[in-house]
Each structure stands twice: as C-alpha cells, then as structure tokens.
Amino acid sequence: MEIHASRAGVNGGHGPLLRPTSLTVKPGELTLVAGEPGTGHTALALLLSGRIKPSTGTVSPDPKILRKQVVLVDAPEVNEPEEALTLTAVVGEELAMNGMRSGKKAVHDWLVEHAADEHATKRFEHVPAHTRCAVMLELASARPGATTLILDCPDRYHPDPREWFALAQTYVTEERSVVALCSNTTAHILDIPHARLGEDNDSEMEISA
C-alpha cells in the first residue's frame, strides 16, 4: 500500500505539533524521517496510520484503510509498553491483540523461538535495546493485515542507530514498507538519504531496502 502525505500538518492548543510535511511511503521500501525532538515524530506516525486527521493538507488513502494496515511500533505515550511490565506480559498482550495464542506456554514458546527467553522476567525497561526493538518489530509484523510498520523514535532507548536500522530493514518485504522516525543526530550518524519533518520531501529521498 502506498501512503501519501501532502503538506499534512497537525495543530495543537499552543502551536503546531507537526508543521506541513509531504512524503510518500511506497511498498517494499524503508523510509527514514528525521527531525529535532518535539517537531512532530509521533504526530506524523498518527497521521500516517489514520489515528488522527490532519489540520492542514491531506493524507491518503482513507483513514479506515490506514488503521487496518498500518501498525505503530513502540510509539512513545501512545502504545509503548508500560516499563514496569515484564517482557512476558508485554509479549502476551501483543500476541492477544494479534489474535494469537497468548497463554503462558504460548508466550514461553514464542520467546524461545525468538531468542528472548533469557529476558522473560525482566521489567520491560530493563530489556536490552536490541531485544526490545526486535521483539516489538516482530510482533507488529504479525498483526493481521499489516502492510506498513512505523517505528517511532527507537533512538530514544537504543544507543546504536545502525543496529535498529538494520533490524528495520529486515522487516521490509515486497508488499510491506517500514517508516523509521528518528532525530537529526541519528540521521547524521546513519549518513543516508532521508525525509525531514516539516518539509516537502521528494520521493527520491526514500530508501529502498
């Protein structure tokens, strides 16, 4: 599914949450979008997933379609897991949301299969960054009907952007796209073409996996 934002912005009570931004997300591609903290990472994620309506501009396709096919991954203050929960509890909740078996044995087997069982009883806030990112991407990719994953600011907890970027690339398929939102500093470290929050971005800036 192709998603197109045309000068889409979000206004808040005390000013813009996201300045008008244009970009295209194409199937089979990884799109990196960068901006300074507080310039609208999560607002863009909510727009692209059909969770909120733009105050300016447009986003297509229809929000109903976006909500069915776009999955937010670990978005701060939206669907990030509670820090006090164990990894087992987080995985159980996500499996249940995916309509999959989520009992004790099913969760244990899932953690073993994904090499995360050694962290099963840890509070989510203490789960290693690489494991956290990998687990959340894997669970999001298993959501029925998912064609786009939006990884929201993994650099807030992951010290090495090259690691989470490489993980994100593995979830790009011919039919599925990934959007990764990050800071300008992270984009500079990765040193690859990227779109910017609050700007008109040419589709050529998107990154092919």
C-alpha positions in Angstrom: 0.0 0.0 0.0 1.3 3.4 -0.9 0.7 6.2 1.6 0.9 9.9 0.6 1.0 12.9 2.8 0.6 16.2 1.1 1.5 19.2 3.3 -0.1 17.4 6.2 0.2 19.2 9.5 -1.2 19.0 13.0 -2.1 22.0 15.2 -2.1 21.9 18.9 -3.5 24.2 21.6 -0.2 26.0 22.0 1.1 25.8 18.4 1.9 23.3 15.7 2.6 19.7 16.7 3.7 19.0 13.2 4.5 21.6 10.5 3.2 20.8 7.0 5.0 17.7 5.7 4.9 15.9 2.4 6.2 12.5 1.7 5.3 9.2 0.0 5.7 5.8 1.6 5.9 3.1 -1.1 5.5 -0.7 -0.7 8.8 -2.5 -0.4 10.8 0.5 0.9 12.2 1.8 4.1 11.6 5.5 4.6 13.7 7.3 7.2 12.2 10.5 8.5 14.2 12.8 10.8 13.6 15.9 12.8 14.6 17.7 16.0 12.9 16.4 19.2 9.4 17.9 19.6 8.9 18.6 15.9 6.2 16.0 15.3 7.5 12.5 15.1 4.6 10.8 16.8 2.1 13.3 15.2 3.3 12.1 11.8 3.1 8.5 12.9 -0.6 9.1 14.0 -1.4 10.8 10.7 0.2 8.1 8.5 -1.7 5.4 10.5 -5.1 7.1 10.3 -5.3 7.7 14.0 -5.8 11.4 13.7 -6.9 13.8 11.0 -4.6 16.5 9.6 -5.3 20.1 10.5 -3.8 21.1 7.1 -3.2 19.2 3.9 -4.2 15.6 3.2 -3.2 12.0 3.8 -4.3 9.1 1.6 -5.7 6.5 1.4 -8.7 6.8 3.7 -8.1 6.7 7.5 -10.2 3.5 7.7 -7.8 1.7 5.4 -4.8 3.1 7.2 -6.0 2.0 10.6 -6.4 -1.6 9.3 -3.0 -1.8 7.6 -0.6 0.5 9.4 0.9 -0.6 12.7 2.6 1.8 15.1 5.6 0.2 16.7 6.5 1.3 20.3 5.3 4.9 19.9 6.0 7.0 23.0 2.9 7.9 25.0 0.7 6.1 22.5 1.4 2.3 22.5 4.8 1.9 24.1 4.6 -0.9 26.8 4.5 0.0 30.4 8.0 0.0 31.8 7.0 -2.0 34.9 5.6 -4.9 32.9 7.7 -8.0 32.3 8.7 -8.9 28.8 6.5 -12.0 29.2 3.5 -9.8 30.0 4.2 -7.4 27.0 4.5 -10.3 24.6 1.4 -11.9 25.9 -0.6 -8.7 25.4 0.7 -8.2 21.9 0.0 -11.8 20.9 -3.5 -11.5 22.2 -4.0 -8.3 20.1 -2.8 -10.2 17.1 -5.4 -12.9 17.7 -2.8 -15.5 18.5 -2.4 -17.8 21.4 -1.3 -15.9 24.5 -1.3 -18.3 27.3 1.8 -19.0 29.5 3.1 -21.8 27.3 2.5 -20.0 24.1 4.3 -16.9 25.3 7.2 -19.0 26.6 7.5 -20.8 23.3 7.4 -17.5 21.4 10.2 -16.1 23.5 12.3 -19.2 23.0 11.7 -19.1 19.2 12.8 -15.5 19.1 15.8 -16.0 21.4 14.4 -13.6 24.0 13.5 -16.1 26.8 16.5 -15.1 28.9 14.9 -11.8 29.4 11.4 -13.1 30.1 11.1 -12.0 33.7 12.8 -8.6 33.3 10.9 -5.4 33.6 10.4 -4.1 30.1 12.5 -1.0 30.9 15.5 -3.3 31.6 15.2 -5.4 28.4 18.3 -4.8 26.2 17.6 -2.3 23.5 18.3 -4.7 20.6 15.9 -7.3 22.0 13.2 -4.7 22.7 13.4 -3.4 19.2 13.5 -6.8 17.6 10.5 -8.1 19.7 8.3 -5.1 19.0 9.0 -5.2 15.3 8.3 -8.9 15.1 5.1 -8.6 17.0 4.0 -5.7 14.8 4.8 -7.5 11.6 2.5 -10.4 12.8 -0.5 -8.1 13.1 -3.2 -9.4 10.6 -3.4 -7.2 7.5 -0.3 -5.2 8.3 1.3 -3.6 5.2 3.2 -0.7 6.9 5.2 -0.6 10.1 6.0 2.8 11.7 8.9 2.5 14.1 8.7 5.6 16.3 11.9 7.0 17.7 13.9 3.9 18.6 16.9 6.2 19.2 15.2 7.3 22.4 16.3 4.0 24.0 18.7 2.3 21.5 22.3 3.6 21.7 23.3 2.3 18.3 21.2 3.6 15.4 22.9 1.2 13.0 21.5 -1.8 14.9 17.9 -0.7 14.9 18.1 0.5 11.3 19.4 -2.9 10.2 16.6 -4.6 12.2 14.0 -2.3 10.5 15.4 -3.3 7.1 14.8 -7.0 7.7 11.0 -6.3 8.0 10.7 -4.7 4.6 9.2 -7.1 2.0 7.9 -6.7 -1.5 4.4 -5.9 0.0 5.4 -4.3 3.3 7.0 -1.0 3.9 8.7 0.4 7.1 8.8 4.0 8.2 11.5 4.8 10.8 11.3 8.1 12.7 14.4 9.5 14.3 16.3 12.6 15.3 18.5 14.7 13.0 21.6 13.5 15.0 20.7 9.9 14.3 20.1 10.6 10.6 23.6 12.2 10.5 25.2 9.1 12.1 23.4 6.8 9.6 24.5 9.2 6.8 21.8 8.1 4.3 19.1 10.0 2.4 16.1 10.8 4.5 12.9 12.8 4.6 12.5 15.7 7.1 9.7 16.7 9.3 8.1 19.9 8.3 9.3 19.9 4.7 8.2 18.9 1.3 10.1 15.7 0.6 10.7 14.3 -2.8 10.0 10.6 -3.1 13.6 10.1 -4.4 14.7 10.6 -0.8 13.1 7.4 0.3 15.4 4.5 1.0 15.0 1.3 -0.9 15.6 -1.8 1.3 
